[in-house]
């Protein structure tokens, strides 16, 4: 039985992904901002799927201390086969996290960057394991300004979201370059334009959340992607990413800065 953590899985694409994985017989770890939301989702999924193997963890990703506490809890588990970094926000107002970071960058990039690194040993011990980062087609509109990652000079909510999704892509490829694909793979994806609360910050419409779960589930379980790494997927197929994603110097610098900001030991 695969053990799979899905961050941001109390609603939207994350919940649909967790449900699909539970239906397929996986042990699913549901993550929510707080324990009550995670436990409510746990009950929903058990009732809907009949799968009792649903665990919960909670952490507000605007607090790196809570991310660290959550990682400690997960590291007590015997194994972790798949990590799906799905949690994300979009906002039209510039706010700061508990640690003083612009919230979109902090929650969408720094929190999963820290969590992934803290869980790497467990993932390697569970090999073959997979890391899946839910990015977006919006990454093609992103721009990484290493001198103003927190957009203090000229904040725009949509730009902040696009930048964070580009950061997800760069992080994925830099991470993959550090890993043996026979042990752990790392890929990123565009889930589609999905009818979620996040989409409605800037747009309307969108496809059902169930369709947004298809590519994450495929990357989590499909045997044909077992050793595929550092790739971008759309509609369960490999697709070309923005040319910026191939900028190894930028990816390395973003990694270095992210390591400093999150307090990770180098």
N, C-alpha and C positions, 0 to 999 in steps of 0.2 A: 504494500500500500504506500503510495507516494504521500509525503507530507509536504504541503504547499502553503506558504504564507502569502496572503494577498493584502497589501496595505490599502487603506481607504476602501474597505469592503462593506461598509454599512449602507451604502446606496449606490445608485448609478452603475457604471461599468464594473466597478469592483465587486459589488454584490452579485451582479449577473455572472461574473467570472467565478466567484466562489460557489454559487449555486450550480453552475455547469460542472465544476470540478467535483463537487459533492455528489452530484448525480452519477458521475463516472467512477465513484467509489474511492476517491481520494480522502485522506485526512486533511482537512482545511483549517488553517489558522486565520480567523477573522480578526482584522484590526479596525478599531474605531478610535475616535478622538477621546472618548471616555468609556468607562466600563459598562455603563448602562446601555449605551447605543450598541456596543459590541455584543452584549448578552442578548439584547432584543433581536439582533440579526441572527445570532446563534439559534435562538428558538425558532425564528422564521425558517431558517434553512433546514433544521432538523425536521420540522413539520412538513416542509415542502418536498424534501428529498427522501426522508426516511433513513438518512445516514446519520448515525449518532456521533460520528467521529469529527465533530466540529469543536475546535478550541477557540478561545478568545484571548486577545492581548489588547492593551489600550495605551495610547500615547498621543498627546497633542504635538504634532510635528512642528509647531511654532516654538517648541522648547527642546533644545538638544539634550538637556538633562533627562527629559522624559524618553527621548529616543534611546539614550544609553541604558536607561532602566529597562525598557522594553527588550533591547538586545540581550541584556543579561538574562532576562526571563526565558527568551527563546533559546539561548545558548545552553540552558539546562535540559533541553530536549535531547533525546537520543540521536535525532537526525533531522536534516532539513534538505529535501530534494530539490525544491524549486522556491525561489524568491521572486515574487511579482511586485515590483515597485509601481503601484498604481496611484497612490494618494497624490492629489494635486488641488490647487485652488486657482481661481481667476477672480480678479477684483479690479474695479475702476478707481479705487482709492489707495493711495500709498500709505501703508501701515508698516510697523516694524514688529519683528518677532521679539520674544523674551530676551533673545541674545543680541538684539539690535540690528538684525539684518532686514532688508526689504522683504516683506512677507512672501511674495511670489517666488523669489529666488531662494529664500530660506526654506520654505515648505516643499517646493517642487524639486529643488536640486540639492541643497545642503543636507536636508534630513535624510533622503534616500542614499546620498553619498556616504554619510556617516553610518547609517544602518547597514548598508551593504558591506562596508569594510569591517564592521564589528561582527558580522555573521560569516565572513569569508572562511574562517577556520572550520566552522561547523559544516559549511557547504562543501569544502574540500574533503572533510572527513566522511561526507555522505556521497561522495563521487560514485557515478557521474551525476553532477548537479547542474542546474540551469538558473541563470539570472535573466529576468525579463523586465525591461524598463518601458513603461507606457509613455512614449513621447507623443508626438503629434505631427501631422503634416505641416502644422504651423511652424515647425522648426526651420523650414525653408525661408521664413521671414524674420528669423532671429538674428541677433547681432550680439556678440560678446565683447563688451568694453571692460577690460580688466582693471581700468582705472576708475570705473563707476558701475560696478556690478549691482549696486543697490539703487541705481537710478535716482540719486539725490539731486541731480541737476535738472532733469527733464523727464518726469515720470509720465508714462502712458500705460494704462492697464493692459491693453492688447499687446503692446510691445514687450511689456514685462513677461507676459505669458509666453510669447514666441521665444523670447530670450531663454526662458527657463527650459523650454522644450528642446532648444538647441543645446543647452547645457546637458540635458539628459542624453542626447545623442553623442556628444563629445565624451562624456563620462563613460558611456557604454563601450566605445571603441578603445579608449585608453585603458579601461579595466580589462577588456578582452586581450589587449596586448601584453598584459601582465600575468595572464592565466594560461595554464595548459588546457587546451580544449578537450583533451581526453578526461580531464577532471571536472572542470567547470566552464560552461559557455556563458556568453553574455550577448544578448541581442536587444534591439529596440524596435518599437512598432508604432504605427498610426492605427488607432482603433476604428477610425471612421468618424464621420460627423454625426454624433450620437445625441439623442434627446435627453440631456442631463441638465442639472442645475448649473453646472460649470459652463455649458454651451450658452445658456440663456443670459449669462452676464454680458455677452457681446452679440449674440445672434438668436434666431428663433428656428423652430423646426428641428430636423434631425431624425435619424433612423432609430428604431427601438434599441434599448440597452442590450438586449440579447445579441444583436449583431455585433455590438462593440466587444462582446466577450469572446467572439470566435477566434480572433488571432491570438490573444493571450493564452487561451486554452490550447490552441494548436501548438504554440511554441513551448508550452509546459509539458505536453505529453506526446507529441507526434514523434515516432521513431526516426522519420526521415530528416529531422533537424538535430539529431542527437549530438553531432560534433560540429554543427554549423555555428560560427561565432562571429561577432563584430559585424552583423548584418542588420539591415532595415527591412521590416516586413509590413506589407499592406495587403489586406484581404488574404492572409495566410500565405502570401507569396513574397519572395525577395523583390525589393524595389530599389531604384536609385535614390540615395539620400542627397541632401544639399552638398555641394562641393566643399563647403566650409567644414563639413564633418571629417574630411580627409586631411585637414590642417593639423598635423601631428604636433607641431610646435604649440599651437593654441590649446590643443587638448592637454598637453603636458603642463602648460602654464595654469590652465584652469584646475587641473588636478592639484598642483602645488598650492595654489591659493586656497582651494577648498580644504586641503589638509590643514593649512594654517587656521582657517576660520573655524573649523570644527574641532580643532585641538587634537587631531589624530597624531599619534607618534609616527614619524617618517621611518 
